[in-house]
C-alpha cells in the first residue's frame, strides 16, 4: 500500500502544473506525505 500512496502523491503534483514543471522532487513528495491527510484516516 505504501508504494501506491507514494505514486498517487507524486501524481498529484503532475495535476497541479503543466508539462515537466509538475514533476516533483523526492523531498516534495515526502513532505506532502508527511503533512497530508488521507480520506480514510
PQR file of N, CA, C, O and H, with PARSE charges and radii, in Angstrom:
ATOM      1  N   UNK A   1       0.816  -1.191   0.000 -0.4000 1.5000
ATOM      2  CA  UNK A   1       0.000   0.000   0.000 -0.0000 2.0000
ATOM      3  C   UNK A   1       0.865   1.261   0.000  0.5500 1.7000
ATOM      4  O   UNK A   1       0.467   2.281  -0.563 -0.5500 1.4000
ATOM      5  N   UNK A   2       2.025   1.203   0.615 -0.4000 1.5000
ATOM      6  CA  UNK A   2       2.891   2.388   0.683 -0.0000 2.0000
ATOM      7  C   UNK A   2       3.338   2.841  -0.703  0.5500 1.7000
ATOM      8  O   UNK A   2       3.432   4.040  -0.963 -0.5500 1.4000
ATOM      9  H   UNK A   2       2.348   0.375   1.073  0.4000 1.0000
ATOM     10  N   UNK A   3       3.613   1.891  -1.592 -0.4000 1.5000
ATOM     11  CA  UNK A   3       4.051   2.270  -2.942 -0.0000 2.0000
ATOM     12  C   UNK A   3       2.921   2.941  -3.709  0.5500 1.7000
ATOM     13  O   UNK A   3       3.168   3.871  -4.477 -0.5500 1.4000
ATOM     14  H   UNK A   3       3.536   0.917  -1.381  0.4000 1.0000
ATOM     15  N   UNK A   4       1.705   2.494  -3.518 -0.4000 1.5000
ATOM     16  CA  UNK A   4       0.559   3.132  -4.177 -0.0000 2.0000
ATOM     17  C   UNK A   4       0.332   4.533  -3.620  0.5500 1.7000
ATOM     18  O   UNK A   4       0.016   5.452  -4.375 -0.5500 1.4000
ATOM     19  H   UNK A   4       1.505   1.739  -2.894  0.4000 1.0000
ATOM     20  N   UNK A   5       0.487   4.706  -2.321 -0.4000 1.5000
ATOM     21  CA  UNK A   5       0.349   6.036  -1.709 -0.0000 2.0000
ATOM     22  C   UNK A   5       1.388   6.996  -2.268  0.5500 1.7000
ATOM     23  O   UNK A   5       1.081   8.148  -2.576 -0.5500 1.4000
ATOM     24  H   UNK A   5       0.744   3.959  -1.707  0.4000 1.0000
ATOM     25  N   UNK A   6       2.622   6.514  -2.397 -0.4000 1.5000
ATOM     26  CA  UNK A   6       3.704   7.353  -2.905 -0.0000 2.0000
ATOM     27  C   UNK A   6       3.429   7.745  -4.365  0.5500 1.7000
ATOM     28  O   UNK A   6       3.593   8.904  -4.744 -0.5500 1.4000
ATOM     29  H   UNK A   6       2.872   5.579  -2.148  0.4000 1.0000
ATOM     30  N   UNK A   7       3.015   6.779  -5.169 -0.4000 1.5000
ATOM     31  CA  UNK A   7       2.729   7.047  -6.580 -0.0000 2.0000
ATOM     32  C   UNK A   7       1.568   8.028  -6.733  0.5500 1.7000
ATOM     33  O   UNK A   7       1.625   8.929  -7.569 -0.5500 1.4000
ATOM     34  H   UNK A   7       2.882   5.837  -4.862  0.4000 1.0000
ATOM     35  N   UNK A   8       0.537   7.863  -5.946 -0.4000 1.5000
ATOM     36  CA  UNK A   8      -0.592   8.779  -6.004 -0.0000 2.0000
ATOM     37  C   UNK A   8      -0.195  10.182  -5.583  0.5500 1.7000
ATOM     38  O   UNK A   8      -0.646  11.165  -6.172 -0.5500 1.4000
ATOM     39  H   UNK A   8       0.491   7.131  -5.266  0.4000 1.0000
ATOM     40  N   UNK A   9       0.634  10.273  -4.583 -0.4000 1.5000
ATOM     41  CA  UNK A   9       1.101  11.576  -4.122 -0.0000 2.0000
ATOM     42  C   UNK A   9       1.934  12.256  -5.209  0.5500 1.7000
ATOM     43  O   UNK A   9       1.743  13.440  -5.488 -0.5500 1.4000
ATOM     44  H   UNK A   9       1.000   9.475  -4.105  0.4000 1.0000
ATOM     45  N   UNK A  10       2.842  11.521  -5.814 -0.4000 1.5000
ATOM     46  CA  UNK A  10       3.657  12.083  -6.893 -0.0000 2.0000
ATOM     47  C   UNK A  10       2.778  12.529  -8.053  0.5500 1.7000
ATOM     48  O   UNK A  10       3.010  13.586  -8.640 -0.5500 1.4000
ATOM     49  H   UNK A  10       2.997  10.560  -5.587  0.4000 1.0000
ATOM     50  N   UNK A  11       1.782  11.737  -8.379 -0.4000 1.5000
ATOM     51  CA  UNK A  11       0.874  12.088  -9.477 -0.0000 2.0000
ATOM     52  C   UNK A  11       0.079  13.346  -9.173  0.5500 1.7000
ATOM     53  O   UNK A  11      -0.293  14.075 -10.092 -0.5500 1.4000
ATOM     54  H   UNK A  11       1.594  10.879  -7.902  0.4000 1.0000
ATOM     55  N   UNK A  12      -0.186  13.609  -7.919 -0.4000 1.5000
ATOM     56  CA  UNK A  12      -0.959  14.808  -7.571 -0.0000 2.0000
ATOM     57  C   UNK A  12      -0.227  16.086  -7.967  0.5500 1.7000
ATOM     58  O   UNK A  12      -0.866  17.088  -8.286 -0.5500 1.4000
ATOM     59  H   UNK A  12       0.115  13.016  -7.172  0.4000 1.0000
ATOM     60  N   UNK A  13       1.099  16.063  -7.951 -0.4000 1.5000
ATOM     61  CA  UNK A  13       1.871  17.232  -8.384 -0.0000 2.0000
ATOM     62  C   UNK A  13       1.687  17.468  -9.884  0.5500 1.7000
ATOM     63  O   UNK A  13       1.593  18.609 -10.334 -0.5500 1.4000
ATOM     64  H   UNK A  13       1.619  15.248  -7.692  0.4000 1.0000
ATOM     65  N   UNK A  14       1.639  16.394 -10.637 -0.4000 1.5000
ATOM     66  CA  UNK A  14       1.516  16.489 -12.098 -0.0000 2.0000
ATOM     67  C   UNK A  14       0.191  17.159 -12.472  0.5500 1.7000
ATOM     68  O   UNK A  14       0.114  17.887 -13.462 -0.5500 1.4000
ATOM     69  H   UNK A  14       1.715  15.466 -10.271  0.4000 1.0000
ATOM     70  N   UNK A  15      -0.830  16.911 -11.687 -0.4000 1.5000
ATOM     71  CA  UNK A  15      -2.128  17.510 -11.968 -0.0000 2.0000
ATOM     72  C   UNK A  15      -2.167  19.001 -11.649  0.5500 1.7000
ATOM     73  O   UNK A  15      -3.048  19.712 -12.131 -0.5500 1.4000
ATOM     74  H   UNK A  15      -0.767  16.320 -10.883  0.4000 1.0000
ATOM     75  N   UNK A  16      -1.240  19.472 -10.856 -0.4000 1.5000
ATOM     76  CA  UNK A  16      -1.229  20.877 -10.439 -0.0000 2.0000
ATOM     77  C   UNK A  16      -0.449  21.788 -11.377  0.5500 1.7000
ATOM     78  O   UNK A  16      -0.674  22.998 -11.380 -0.5500 1.4000
ATOM     79  H   UNK A  16      -0.524  18.894 -10.464  0.4000 1.0000
ATOM     80  N   UNK A  17       0.464  21.233 -12.174 -0.4000 1.5000
ATOM     81  CA  UNK A  17       1.323  22.040 -13.058 -0.0000 2.0000
ATOM     82  C   UNK A  17       1.296  21.477 -14.465  0.5500 1.7000
ATOM     83  O   UNK A  17       0.745  20.403 -14.706 -0.5500 1.4000
ATOM     84  H   UNK A  17       0.646  20.250 -12.171  0.4000 1.0000
ATOM     85  N   UNK A  18       1.892  22.208 -15.390 -0.4000 1.5000
ATOM     86  CA  UNK A  18       1.948  21.755 -16.774 -0.0000 2.0000
ATOM     87  C   UNK A  18       3.313  21.151 -17.106  0.5500 1.7000
ATOM     88  O   UNK A  18       4.353  21.590 -16.614 -0.5500 1.4000
ATOM     89  H   UNK A  18       2.339  23.081 -15.194  0.4000 1.0000
ATOM     90  N   UNK A  19       3.265  20.144 -17.946 -0.4000 1.5000
ATOM     91  CA  UNK A  19       4.451  19.505 -18.511 -0.0000 2.0000
ATOM     92  C   UNK A  19       5.466  19.128 -17.432  0.5500 1.7000
ATOM     93  O   UNK A  19       5.090  18.632 -16.369 -0.5500 1.4000
ATOM     94  H   UNK A  19       2.420  19.788 -18.346  0.4000 1.0000
ATOM     95  N   UNK A  20       6.741  19.360 -17.701 -0.4000 1.5000
ATOM     96  CA  UNK A  20       7.824  18.933 -16.811 -0.0000 2.0000
ATOM     97  C   UNK A  20       7.820  19.688 -15.492  0.5500 1.7000
ATOM     98  O   UNK A  20       8.439  19.231 -14.531 -0.5500 1.4000
ATOM     99  H   UNK A  20       7.047  19.762 -18.564  0.4000 1.0000
ATOM    100  N   UNK A  21       7.141  20.834 -15.414 -0.4000 1.5000
ATOM    101  CA  UNK A  21       7.111  21.605 -14.163 -0.0000 2.0000
ATOM    102  C   UNK A  21       6.344  20.868 -13.063  0.5500 1.7000
ATOM    103  O   UNK A  21       6.480  21.188 -11.882 -0.5500 1.4000
ATOM    104  H   UNK A  21       6.639  21.205 -16.195  0.4000 1.0000
ATOM    105  N   UNK A  22       5.551  19.893 -13.454 -0.4000 1.5000
ATOM    106  CA  UNK A  22       4.780  19.133 -12.483 -0.0000 2.0000
ATOM    107  C   UNK A  22       5.499  17.933 -11.912  0.5500 1.7000
ATOM    108  O   UNK A  22       4.941  17.217 -11.081 -0.5500 1.4000
ATOM    109  H   UNK A  22       5.442  19.633 -14.413  0.4000 1.0000
ATOM    110  N   UNK A  23       6.725  17.699 -12.340 -0.4000 1.5000
ATOM    111  CA  UNK A  23       7.470  16.553 -11.822 -0.0000 2.0000
ATOM    112  C   UNK A  23       8.101  16.944 -10.482  0.5500 1.7000
ATOM    113  O   UNK A  23       8.970  17.816 -10.441 -0.5500 1.4000
ATOM    114  H   UNK A  23       7.179  18.281 -13.015  0.4000 1.0000
ATOM    115  N   UNK A  24       7.672  16.309  -9.389 -0.4000 1.5000
ATOM    116  CA  UNK A  24       8.171  16.698  -8.074 -0.0000 2.0000
ATOM    117  C   UNK A  24       9.513  16.050  -7.738  0.5500 1.7000
ATOM    118  O   UNK A  24       9.901  15.036  -8.320 -0.5500 1.4000
ATOM    119  H   UNK A  24       6.967  15.601  -9.422  0.4000 1.0000
ATOM    120  N   UNK A  25      10.196  16.657  -6.798 -0.4000 1.5000
ATOM    121  CA  UNK A  25      11.406  16.026  -6.260 -0.0000 2.0000
ATOM    122  C   UNK A  25      10.982  15.018  -5.194  0.5500 1.7000
ATOM    123  O   UNK A  25       9.842  15.032  -4.730 -0.5500 1.4000
ATOM    124  H   UNK A  25       9.881  17.481  -6.326  0.4000 1.0000
ATOM    125  N   UNK A  26      11.887  14.169  -4.825 -0.4000 1.5000
ATOM    126  CA  UNK A  26      11.595  13.209  -3.758 -0.0000 2.0000
ATOM    127  C   UNK A  26      11.250  13.933  -2.459  0.5500 1.7000
ATOM    128  O   UNK A  26      10.375  13.498  -1.711 -0.5500 1.4000
ATOM    129  H   UNK A  26      12.813  14.158  -5.202  0.4000 1.0000
ATOM    130  N   UNK A  27      11.938  15.031  -2.202 -0.4000 1.5000
ATOM    131  CA  UNK A  27      11.689  15.799  -0.984 -0.0000 2.0000
ATOM    132  C   UNK A  27      10.276  16.379  -0.970  0.5500 1.7000
ATOM    133  O   UNK A  27       9.619  16.393   0.071 -0.5500 1.4000
ATOM    134  H   UNK A  27      12.648  15.385  -2.810  0.4000 1.0000
ATOM    135  N   UNK A  28       9.809  16.856  -2.120 -0.4000 1.5000
ATOM    136  CA  UNK A  28       8.458  17.405  -2.203 -0.0000 2.0000
ATOM    137  C   UNK A  28       7.409  16.334  -1.922  0.5500 1.7000
ATOM    138  O   UNK A  28       6.444  16.576  -1.197 -0.5500 1.4000
ATOM    139  H   UNK A  28      10.342  16.845  -2.966  0.4000 1.0000
ATOM    140  N   UNK A  29       7.602  15.162  -2.492 -0.4000 1.5000
ATOM    141  CA  UNK A  29       6.650  14.069  -2.273 -0.0000 2.0000
ATOM    142  C   UNK A  29       6.677  13.640  -0.810  0.5500 1.7000
ATOM    143  O   UNK A  29       5.626  13.452  -0.198 -0.5500 1.4000
ATOM    144  H   UNK A  29       8.386  14.965  -3.080  0.4000 1.0000
ATOM    145  N   UNK A  30       7.867  13.486  -0.251 -0.4000 1.5000
ATOM    146  CA  UNK A  30       7.977  13.080   1.152 -0.0000 2.0000
ATOM    147  C   UNK A  30       7.308  14.091   2.079  0.5500 1.7000
ATOM    148  O   UNK A  30       6.629  13.704   3.030 -0.5500 1.4000
ATOM    149  H   UNK A  30       8.721  13.638  -0.749  0.4000 1.0000
ATOM    150  N   UNK A  31       7.493  15.365   1.812 -0.4000 1.5000
ATOM    151  CA  UNK A  31       6.873  16.405   2.642 -0.0000 2.0000
ATOM    152  C   UNK A  31       5.355  16.358   2.545  0.5500 1.7000
ATOM    153  O   UNK A  31       4.663  16.467   3.557 -0.5500 1.4000
ATOM    154  H   UNK A  31       8.044  15.679   1.039  0.4000 1.0000
ATOM    155  N   UNK A  32       4.840  16.199   1.344 -0.4000 1.5000
ATOM    156  CA  UNK A  32       3.386  16.135   1.175 -0.0000 2.0000
ATOM    157  C   UNK A  32       2.825  14.908   1.876  0.5500 1.7000
ATOM    158  O   UNK A  32       1.756  14.979   2.482 -0.5500 1.4000
ATOM    159  H   UNK A  32       5.403  16.111   0.522  0.4000 1.0000
ATOM    160  N   UNK A  33       3.522  13.797   1.804 -0.4000 1.5000
ATOM    161  CA  UNK A  33       3.067  12.594   2.501 -0.0000 2.0000
ATOM    162  C   UNK A  33       3.082  12.795   4.011  0.5500 1.7000
ATOM    163  O   UNK A  33       2.190  12.315   4.711 -0.5500 1.4000
ATOM    164  H   UNK A  33       4.391  13.739   1.312  0.4000 1.0000
ATOM    165  N   UNK A  34       4.090  13.502   4.519 -0.4000 1.5000
ATOM    166  CA  UNK A  34       4.187  13.741   5.966 -0.0000 2.0000
ATOM    167  C   UNK A  34       3.048  14.615   6.480  0.5500 1.7000
ATOM    168  O   UNK A  34       2.477  14.330   7.532 -0.5500 1.4000
ATOM    169  H   UNK A  34       4.815  13.892   3.951  0.4000 1.0000
ATOM    170  N   UNK A  35       2.715  15.666   5.753 -0.4000 1.5000
ATOM    171  CA  UNK A  35       1.724  16.609   6.262 -0.0000 2.0000
ATOM    172  C   UNK A  35       0.323  16.375   5.727  0.5500 1.7000
ATOM    173  O   UNK A  35      -0.638  16.977   6.204 -0.5500 1.4000
ATOM    174  H   UNK A  35       3.179  15.897   4.898  0.4000 1.0000
ATOM    175  N   UNK A  36       0.206  15.497   4.731 -0.4000 1.5000
ATOM    176  CA  UNK A  36      -1.096  15.270   4.094 -0.0000 2.0000
ATOM    177  C   UNK A  36      -2.016  14.391   4.913  0.5500 1.7000
ATOM    178  O   UNK A  36      -1.606  13.727   5.865 -0.5500 1.4000
ATOM    179  H   UNK A  36       0.987  15.008   4.343  0.4000 1.0000
ATOM    180  N   UNK A  37      -3.255  14.412   4.513 -0.4000 1.5000
ATOM    181  CA  UNK A  37      -4.260  13.573   5.155 -0.0000 2.0000
ATOM    182  C   UNK A  37      -4.882  12.700   4.093  0.5500 1.7000
ATOM    183  O   UNK A  37      -5.055  13.112   2.946 -0.5500 1.4000
ATOM    184  H   UNK A  37      -3.588  14.951   3.740  0.4000 1.0000
ATOM    185  N   UNK A  38      -5.212  11.499   4.486 -0.4000 1.5000
ATOM    186  CA  UNK A  38      -5.921  10.590   3.596 -0.0000 2.0000
ATOM    187  C   UNK A  38      -7.397  10.618   3.936  0.5500 1.7000
ATOM    188  O   UNK A  38      -7.776  10.911   5.071 -0.5500 1.4000
ATOM    189  H   UNK A  38      -5.071  11.163   5.418  0.4000 1.0000
ATOM    190  N   UNK A  39      -8.212  10.320   2.976 -0.4000 1.5000
ATOM    191  CA  UNK A  39      -9.655  10.316   3.218 -0.0000 2.0000
ATOM    192  C   UNK A  39     -10.074   9.246   4.219  0.5500 1.7000
ATOM    193  O   UNK A  39     -11.018   9.440   4.984 -0.5500 1.4000
ATOM    194  H   UNK A  39      -7.904  10.082   2.055  0.4000 1.0000
ATOM    195  N   UNK A  40      -9.377   8.131   4.210 -0.4000 1.5000
ATOM    196  CA  UNK A  40      -9.798   7.035   5.098 -0.0000 2.0000
ATOM    197  C   UNK A  40      -9.137   7.093   6.474  0.5500 1.7000
ATOM    198  O   UNK A  40      -9.296   6.165   7.268 -0.5500 1.4000
ATOM    199  H   UNK A  40      -8.610   7.974   3.589  0.4000 1.0000
ATOM    200  N   UNK A  41      -8.394   8.175   6.773 -0.4000 1.5000
ATOM    201  CA  UNK A  41      -7.758   8.311   8.102 -0.0000 2.0000
ATOM    202  C   UNK A  41      -8.724   8.872   9.119  0.5500 1.7000
ATOM    203  O   UNK A  41      -8.361   9.051  10.282 -0.5500 1.4000
ATOM    204  H   UNK A  41      -8.265   8.928   6.128  0.4000 1.0000
TER
END
